[in-house]
């Protein structure tokens, strides 16, 4: 990178630990971190060799030396910190879901554009190298016309109504925790935004979505079929199907391999395997992308893609009648 970027991390949970490792690998240093828990902050700063520590996130945001703010708090705090950081002239990488509803998303989207700053959502699959190869394959017409995308994400969370995963006041539920990945995968391979939705949901006892089936369709009549669950493990598997073949991608949030089956007619099949990248370096790719976007002054359509995902998630929640206390 031509410029050294000072990153400030808000939050010290497990994903912040991963991001800290990525920043050390890519940049060799971390400028600042923030957490209201002094003991956790001191431990994090020592372990990750962070230069400055702040108990208050606002103090980190207002540090003139911070170039990029990374937001790794629970969903419900993202909007507040993103907005403050953008107003302070900082570029922002926020973990998914970037905001808890479309209204918040549109506000920070417009603010980032107005401030001429990069705002990026932490979806690892946007940056895994294997997806460039799959996109090239589709662009070359080797799969024919894409008709259907199928994608699953099932997580088995311990039964604990008090856990944030099931806490309505913290925007819990499968949709915002894991559904964003499935929706982002589907949207990446649809020509345009879906305009039709069918869905059904099973609610957990706290009122958040426990599992759901979702079917999306766009004006080109491409379909996306998604299955989500927080209490039943599923393989993280995506399938992109066209008139000449299909691609299977396992562990798609951090995928490194794509299995292609060519079906040029109803009787013969040919197979190909593509490999690229390393799953353990998923956040390294995010760091590289964020810093590249800042240097070139545009995000290559990433924020538009995230906005489409936010719009889909909002439509699904509206269909279910699921509202959070802060909506």
C-alpha positions in Angstrom: 0.0 0.0 0.0 1.2 3.5 -0.9 -0.1 5.0 2.4 0.0 3.7 5.9 -3.5 3.6 7.4 -4.2 3.9 11.1 -7.1 1.7 12.1 -9.2 2.1 15.2 -11.2 -0.9 16.4 -14.4 -0.5 18.3 -15.1 -3.7 20.2 -12.8 -6.5 21.4 -14.9 -9.6 20.8 -13.9 -12.7 18.8 -14.3 -11.1 15.4 -12.3 -8.1 16.6 -9.5 -10.6 17.6 -9.6 -12.0 14.0 -9.5 -8.5 12.5 -6.6 -7.6 14.7 -4.7 -10.6 13.5 -5.5 -9.6 9.9 -4.3 -6.0 10.4 -1.0 -7.3 11.9 -0.5 -9.6 9.0 -1.3 -7.0 6.3 -0.1 -3.7 7.9 2.2 -4.9 10.7 0.5 -2.7 13.3 -2.7 -1.5 14.9 -3.2 2.1 16.0 -6.1 2.0 18.4 -8.8 -0.1 20.1 -11.8 0.7 22.3 -13.9 -1.1 24.8 -15.8 0.0 27.9 -14.5 -3.1 29.7 -11.2 -2.0 31.0 -9.9 -5.5 31.8 -10.8 -6.8 28.4 -9.4 -3.8 26.7 -6.1 -4.0 28.5 -5.8 -7.7 27.6 -6.7 -7.1 24.0 -4.2 -4.2 23.6 -1.4 -6.2 25.1 -2.1 -9.3 23.1 -2.6 -7.6 19.8 0.1 -5.0 20.3 -2.2 -2.0 19.9 -0.7 1.4 20.3 -3.5 3.3 21.9 -6.4 2.2 24.1 -9.7 4.1 24.7 -12.5 3.2 27.1 -14.8 5.5 25.2 -15.5 4.8 21.5 -16.2 8.5 21.0 -12.6 9.3 22.0 -11.2 6.8 19.5 -13.5 8.3 16.7 -12.3 11.8 17.5 -8.6 10.9 17.5 -7.2 12.9 14.5 -4.7 10.1 13.8 -7.4 7.5 13.1 -8.0 7.0 9.3 -10.3 3.9 9.4 -12.8 2.9 12.1 -13.7 -0.8 12.3 -17.0 -1.4 14.1 -17.3 -4.9 15.8 -20.0 -4.3 18.4 -23.4 -6.0 18.5 -25.7 -4.9 15.6 -27.7 -2.4 17.6 -24.7 -0.1 18.2 -23.4 -0.1 14.6 -25.6 2.8 13.3 -24.5 5.1 16.1 -20.8 4.5 15.7 -20.9 4.5 11.9 -22.7 7.8 11.8 -20.3 9.4 14.3 -17.2 8.1 12.5 -18.4 9.4 9.1 -19.2 12.8 10.5 -15.7 12.8 12.0 -14.3 12.2 8.5 -13.3 8.6 9.0 -13.7 5.7 6.6 -15.7 2.9 8.1 -15.6 -0.9 7.9 -18.6 -2.3 9.9 -19.4 -5.9 10.6 -22.6 -7.3 9.2 -25.4 -6.6 9.6 -24.2 -3.1 9.0 -27.4 -1.6 10.4 -30.5 -3.2 11.8 -33.0 -1.8 9.3 -33.1 -0.2 5.8 -33.8 3.3 7.2 -30.6 3.3 9.1 -28.7 1.8 6.2 -29.9 4.5 3.7 -29.0 7.2 6.1 -25.3 6.1 6.6 -25.2 5.3 2.8 -26.1 8.9 1.9 -23.8 10.3 4.6 -20.8 8.3 3.3 -21.5 9.6 -0.2 -21.9 13.2 1.0 -18.7 13.0 3.0 -16.8 11.3 0.1 -15.8 8.4 2.4 -15.6 4.7 2.0 -18.2 2.7 3.9 -17.9 -1.1 3.7 -19.7 -4.0 5.2 -17.8 -6.9 6.6 -19.1 -9.7 4.3 -16.1 -12.0 3.8 -17.6 -13.6 0.7 -17.4 -10.2 -1.2 -13.6 -10.5 -1.1 -12.7 -14.2 -1.4 -10.6 -14.7 -4.6 -12.6 -17.8 -5.7 -15.6 -15.6 -6.4 -13.7 -13.7 -9.1 -13.1 -17.0 -10.9 -16.8 -18.0 -10.6 -17.9 -14.5 -11.9 -15.5 -14.9 -14.9 -16.9 -18.3 -15.6 -20.5 -17.0 -15.7 -19.4 -13.9 -17.7 -17.9 -16.2 -20.3 -21.3 -18.0 -20.7 -19.9 -21.3 -19.6 -22.9 -22.0 -17.3 -25.4 -20.6 -19.8 -28.2 -18.5 -18.5 -28.4 -18.4 -14.7 -31.8 -19.6 -13.6 -31.6 -20.6 -9.9 -29.5 -19.9 -6.8 -29.9 -22.1 -3.7 -28.2 -21.3 -0.5 -28.3 -22.6 3.1 -26.9 -21.4 6.4 -27.8 -23.4 9.6 -26.2 -22.7 12.9 -26.8 -24.7 16.1 -26.8 -22.1 19.0 -27.1 -23.4 22.5 -30.6 -23.0 24.0 -30.3 -19.8 26.0 -33.1 -17.2 25.7 -30.8 -14.7 27.4 -28.1 -15.0 24.7 -27.7 -12.1 22.2 -28.5 -14.5 19.4 -32.1 -14.8 20.7 -32.4 -11.3 22.2 -34.9 -9.1 20.4 -33.6 -5.9 22.0 -30.2 -6.7 20.4 -31.7 -7.5 17.0 -31.2 -11.3 17.5 -32.4 -14.0 15.2 -31.1 -16.0 12.2 -31.9 -13.3 9.6 -29.5 -10.6 10.8 -26.9 -13.0 12.2 -26.4 -15.5 9.4 -29.1 -14.6 6.8 -27.1 -11.7 5.5 -24.4 -14.1 4.2 -27.0 -16.2 2.4 -28.7 -13.1 1.0 -25.4 -11.6 -0.2 -24.5 -14.9 -1.9 -27.9 -15.0 -3.7 -27.7 -11.3 -4.7 -24.2 -11.6 -6.1 -25.5 -14.1 -8.8 -28.8 -12.5 -9.7 -28.8 -10.1 -12.6 -31.0 -7.6 -10.7 -32.7 -7.0 -7.4 -35.6 -9.4 -6.5 -39.0 -7.8 -6.7 -41.1 -10.8 -5.5 -40.9 -12.6 -2.2 -42.4 -15.7 -0.6 -41.4 -16.7 2.9 -42.4 -18.5 6.1 -40.8 -18.3 9.5 -40.7 -20.2 12.9 -40.2 -17.8 15.8 -38.2 -18.5 18.9 -39.9 -18.0 22.2 -38.3 -14.6 22.6 -40.0 -13.4 19.4 -36.9 -13.5 17.0 -36.8 -15.7 13.9 -35.4 -19.1 14.7 -35.6 -20.6 11.2 -37.1 -19.6 7.9 -37.6 -20.6 4.2 -37.3 -17.8 1.7 -37.9 -17.6 -2.1 -36.9 -14.5 -4.1 -37.6 -13.8 -7.7 -36.6 -10.8 -9.9 -37.9 -9.4 -13.2 -35.8 -11.8 -15.2 -37.6 -14.6 -13.3 -34.4 -15.8 -11.8 -35.1 -17.5 -8.4 -33.1 -17.6 -5.2 -34.1 -20.2 -2.5 -32.7 -19.8 1.0 -33.0 -21.9 4.2 -31.9 -20.4 7.5 -31.8 -21.8 11.0 -30.3 -21.0 14.4 -31.2 -24.3 16.1 -30.4 -26.8 13.4 -27.0 -27.2 11.8 -26.8 -27.1 8.0 -23.9 -27.1 5.6 -23.0 -23.6 4.4 -23.6 -24.5 0.8 -24.5 -22.4 -2.2 -25.4 -23.7 -5.7 -25.6 -21.5 -8.8 -27.5 -23.2 -11.6 -27.6 -22.3 -15.3 -28.7 -23.9 -18.6 -25.3 -25.3 -19.2 -24.2 -26.3 -15.7 -24.0 -25.5 -12.0 -21.5 -24.5 -9.5 -21.4 -25.8 -5.9 -19.6 -23.8 -3.3 -19.2 -25.2 0.2 -18.4 -23.0 3.3 -19.3 -20.1 1.0 -18.6 -17.2 3.5 -14.9 -18.1 3.3 -14.9 -20.3 0.3 -11.7 -21.4 -1.5 -13.1 -24.0 -3.9 -15.8 -24.2 -6.5 -17.0 -27.5 -8.0 -18.5 -27.1 -11.5 -20.7 -29.6 -13.3 -21.3 -28.9 -16.9 -24.6 -30.2 -18.3 -24.4 -29.3 -22.0 -27.2 -31.8 -22.7 -29.4 -34.2 -20.7 -27.1 -37.1 -21.0 -23.5 -36.0 -20.5 -21.8 -34.3 -17.6 -18.3 -32.9 -17.3 -16.6 -31.7 -14.1 -14.1 -29.0 -13.1 -12.7 -27.8 -9.8 -11.5 -24.2 -9.2 -9.4 -23.2 -6.2 -8.2 -19.9 -5.0 -7.4 -18.1 -1.7 -7.1 -19.2 1.9 -10.0 -19.3 4.2 -7.8 -18.4 7.2 -6.9 -15.1 5.4 -10.6 -14.0 4.8 -10.2 -10.9 6.9 -6.8 -10.1 5.3 -8.7 -9.8 2.0 -11.2 -7.4 3.6 -8.3 -5.2 4.9 -6.7 -5.2 1.4 -10.0 -4.3 -0.2 -10.8 -1.5 2.2 -7.4 0.2 1.8 -7.6 -0.3 -2.0 -11.0 1.3 -2.1 -9.8 4.3 -0.1 -6.7 4.8 -2.4 -8.7 4.6 -5.6 -11.6 6.7 -4.2 -14.5 4.3 -5.0 -15.7 0.9 -3.7 -16.4 -0.9 -7.0 -20.1 -1.2 -6.3 -19.7 -2.9 -2.9 -22.0 -0.5 -0.9 -24.7 -0.7 -3.6 -24.6 -4.5 -3.3 -24.9 -4.2 0.5 -27.8 -1.8 0.1 -29.6 -4.4 -2.0 -29.0 -7.0 0.7 -30.3 -4.6 3.4 -33.4 -4.0 1.3 -34.1 -7.7 0.9 -33.6 -8.4 4.6 -36.0 -5.5 5.4 -38.6 -6.9 3.0 -38.4 -10.3 4.6 -38.8 -8.9 8.1 -41.7 -6.8 7.0 -43.4 -9.9 5.5 -43.0 -11.7 8.8 -44.2 -8.7 10.8 -41.0 -8.9 12.9 -40.2 -5.5 14.5 -37.5 -4.8 17.0 -38.1 -2.4 19.9 -36.0 0.3 18.3 -37.6 0.1 14.8 
